[in-house]
Amino acid sequence: MGGKALNKYGVFTERKNTNEFYIIAQDIQFRLGMELNLTSATVTCYRTKADHGDLDLLISVDKDIQINWKNYIQGAFKPQAINSNGGVYSFDYHGFQVDFIPIPKQKWETALVYFSYDPLGNIMGKTYHKFGLSYGWEGLFYKYRNPHGTNSEDILLTNDVRRIFAFGGYDYDRYLKGFDTLEEIFKFCIDGKYFDSEMFKMENLKSLDKKRNRKRGSYHLFLNYIKDNGINTKFIFDENKDNYIETIDRCFPGAMLVDKICLFKQKDAYAKAVADKFNGEIVMEWLPDLKGKELGQAIGKFKSYWGEDFDSYIMVMPMEDIKKCFMKVYNG
């Protein structure tokens, strides 16, 4: 997205005015319908947008349909280059960048809302992040982190956009009216219940988020709007995101968030118990000269020997028997 995805191939596309934009969109959508029998939709922009750097086209795809998008694009549109990035296929058509974004049918409504009115979805996502949540085109998720601090489970709370907006303090009925200007989109974000101007500043973003937003012109325009209009709205979020879990659970009871978190914690505790009882340091006590790659291979061989029963074996067997079995497998 953004009109520069093909530059690395030496292909430079141009901006198109709104009339040209919709002519290209209708042409491609007609062909998708006729040739692949697929429904598609352009990502909605504010109504007075004069020109466009690319065409973002959402394509509804049934889970049972397998399409080689690169082959289809090459055969149908004969582009100079095709770039695939994160499930988005970018190519040039009549000197314009087109982005195909395949969307599973069951996620269609959520995706239509999330991708519309750039940079709205991105801005809203930062609010949800303050609650320990992730908002994207697939819905609203709680990001469960294991004791090592890495994402281990994404728990779907809802893909009902009205409920998503309500939790984040955004007026969905106002959203449905659409936006005439980019400024109206910015005002909609600022009017949100939990808006905090500080959390959007580049210096307050995590490194990956900072890298992504440096390339997003609309995000910089939002930052400039906040600065130029002296907007210093502050909302104090709890630094311990775990304190929001009960509130989230009450708002989305069908997700059974608390129950799932308890289950994941039990699994983590069990995995830690297995790792504490059998690990590389213990094996090195048995075989001091076994290190590095060879150590990893030996442990992998032992785990493969037991397969799905490995964890339960480690937990129930005495250490002496584990050592004997390991040596047998290692020397065998």
N, C-alpha and C positions, 0 to 999 in steps of 0.2 A: 504494500500500500504506500501511497505518497508520490508515485510517479517516477521513482528512481531505481526500481528493483532490477532494471535491465542494463543500467549504466556499466556494470562490471563486464558485460559482454560486448561493450562498444555500441550498444543500441540506446539512442537518446530519443525519448518521445516528447511530444509537445502537449501543452494544455489545450483544452477544447472549451468553447463557450457552451452554455447550457443547452442550446438548441442542437449543436453538434453532438454533445454528450448523449442526449436522449435518442438521437437517430441511431448512433452506434449501439446503445443499450437495447433498443427495440429490435435491431437487426440480429444481435447475438441471442437475445431471449427467444425470438421467433425460431431461430435455428435449433436452439436447445430443445424447444418444445417439439419441433417437427422431427428432428433426427434422433433425439434421445428420450422424448416424451417426459421431459423434466420441467418442473415448475421452478422459476427463478425470480429474483427481485433485486432491484438496485438498492444499495444502502441509502436511506433517506438523508438528505442534506437540508440545511435551512433554506427557505424558499427564495431568498434574494441572491443566492450564491451565483456569481457571474460566470465563473469558469472553474474547470476541474482538472486536477493533475492526473487522475486515473479514474477508472470505473471499477468500483467494488461490487461484484455481482454474487449474491448469495444464491446457492443452488440446492434445492431440497432433494435429498437422495435417500431412498429406502435402504435399510441396512442389508437387504438381500441382493442389492444391485452392486456389482463390482465394475468400475469403470477405470480404464487406464487413461487418466486425464491428459498426460503428456502426448500419448498417441493420438487421442481425439483432437486435441488442440492443433497439433502439427498437421493432421490431415484436413481439418476443417478450415483453419484460418491461415495456414502457411506463414507463421511468424518468423522473424529473424532469430528470435531467442525465446526460450521458455525458462523461467526460474521457479523452482519449487522451494518453499520455505514454510515449515510448520503447517502443512496442509493447504497452503494458499499457492495457486498456480498463476504466475504473472507472465503475460506475453504482450507483444505489440500487435496492434490491429489498426490499420489506416493511420499510422504514426501516433497512436495513442496507447497508453498502457492499460491493459484489462487484467483484473484480478478475479480469478474464479475461486470462490470460497464454498466448497461442498459442505452442506449441513445435514446431519441426520434428521429425518422428518420429525421425530419426537422432540427435537430441540429447536424446531423452526421458529416458533413464536418468540421464544426467549432470545434467539440470535438476532431476529429482526429488530428487536428493541435495543439490544446491547450494542450492535454495530451502528445504529442510527445516530445522527446528530453529533458527529465527532466534534469535540473530544469528550462528550458526556459520559460514555461508558467508562472511560479511563479515569475521569475525575471521580465518579461515583465509587469506583473500585477502591480508591484510597480511603474513602470513608469506611467502607465495610472492613477494610484491612485493620482498622483501629479496634475492631471488635474481635479480631482473630479470624475473620472470614475472607473468602475469596469470591469476587463477583466476576463472571465472565459469560461468554455466549451460551454456555451449557447450564447456567443457573447460579444459585448462591450455595456456597459450600463452607463447611467448617473444616479448617486445616488441622487435623490432629497431628501432633508432633511426638515422636517417641523420645525416650530419655536422652538420646544423643543429639536432639535438637533438629533432626531432619524430618521433612514431611513424610509421613508413612501412610496416612489414610486421608482421603478426601470424602467427607461425609456430606452427601447432598441434603440440603435443608429444604429447598423448593426450586422449581423452575417457573413458578407462577409470578409473572412480572409485577402484578399489582401488589402482591405480598412482599416481594423484594423491595419495591419502592417504599412501601409503608414502613418496613423495618429501618430503612436508611433515612427516614424522615423526608422523603421526596414526594411531591404532589403528582401522583400518576394521572389524575384527571387533567391537570394543566399540561402534562407531557403529551397527552393524546391530542391536544389542540395544535401541536406542532410549533415550529419557531420560524419567524420571518428572517431573523438576523442572528449572527454569531453572538452578538451582545445579549440577546434574549436567552441563549443557551447558557452563557456565563451567569446571568442573573438567576436562572433556574437553579443552578448549582449552589450559588451563594445563599439562596433562600432556603436551602436544605437545613433541617433541624440541627444537624451536627457539623455544620460547616466550620472549618478551622483553617484560616488562611496560611498558617505556618506550615502545615503538613504538606503543602504543595510545592514549597520552595525547593529548588534543586539541591541546596545544601542539606536538606532534611530527608532526601530520598536515599534509599539503599543503592549500592553501586550498580546493580543490574537495572533497576528502575530508572536510575539517573541516565544510564547509557541509552536506554530505549527512548526516553523522553527528550533527549538532546536532539533526536532526529525528527521529532514531531512538531511541525510548525504550529499547529493549532494549540498545542499545550503551551508553547512560548507566548502565543497571543493571550492565552488565559492568564499567565503570570503577569504579563504587561498590563492587562486590564485591572488586575488586583492592585498592582503597584500604582498605576496612573490614577486610579480612583480612590486611593488611600484606604483600601479595605483592610481592616485589621481585626476581623471577627475571630474570636477565640472560643474554643470549646475544650474543656478539660476532660480528657479521656483517662480512664484508669490504666495505669501502666501495666498492671497484672491482668492480661486478657482472660485469664481463667475466671475472673470475677464476673464475666459476662455470660458464662456458660448457662447458668440457671435461667437468665432472662431469655437467651436464645432458645433454650429448650421449651420455655412456656410459649414463645411466639410460633414455634414450629414443632408442635407435639408429635406430629406424624413422623418426623425424622428420628425420633427416639434417641436424641443426641446423647443424653447422659448415660443411657444404657449402653450405647455403642462405645463411648469413651471408656466406660468401666471394662467392657470386654477387651478393648485394645490394650488397656493397661495390664490386664491379667495376662494377655499374650506376651507383652513386653517383659513382664516380671518372670514369666516362665522361660523365655528366651535368654534372659540375663542369667537365670539360675543354671541353665545348660552351659552357657559360655563361661560362667565362673568355675564350673566343675571340670570342663574339658576345654582347653585352649592351647595356643601355640607355646606359651611359656611352660605349661605343664609337660608338653611333649618334649621340649628342649631339655627339661630336667632328666627325662628318660634317655634322650639321645642328644647330648650337648653339641655334636658336630653337625646336626641337622638344622639348617638355617635358610632364610630367604625363600627362593622359588621352590627349592626341594622340600622345605618344610610345608609350604602351602600345598604342594602336590601330594605329600604324604597324608595330610589331614583330609584333603579332598577325596583321596582314595578310600580312606576309612569311612567317611560320611557316605560315599557311594555304596560301600559294602552293606551298610544298614538301610540305606534308602530312606523311605518315609518313617521308618521306625527309629531313626538315629536319636532324636531328642528323647523319646521315652526310654530308650536303652540307656542313655547316659544318666537319666534321672533315677532309674531304679537299680542299676548295677553298682556294686562296690568298686572302689577305685582300683583295687588290685586286679579285678577281673577285666576292667576296661583296659588297663595297661597290657595284660596278657593278650587280649583280643587285638589291640592296636599293633603289637609287635608281630603277631601272627599274620595280620593283613599286610603290614609293612614289608616283612621278609618273604611273603608269599608272592 
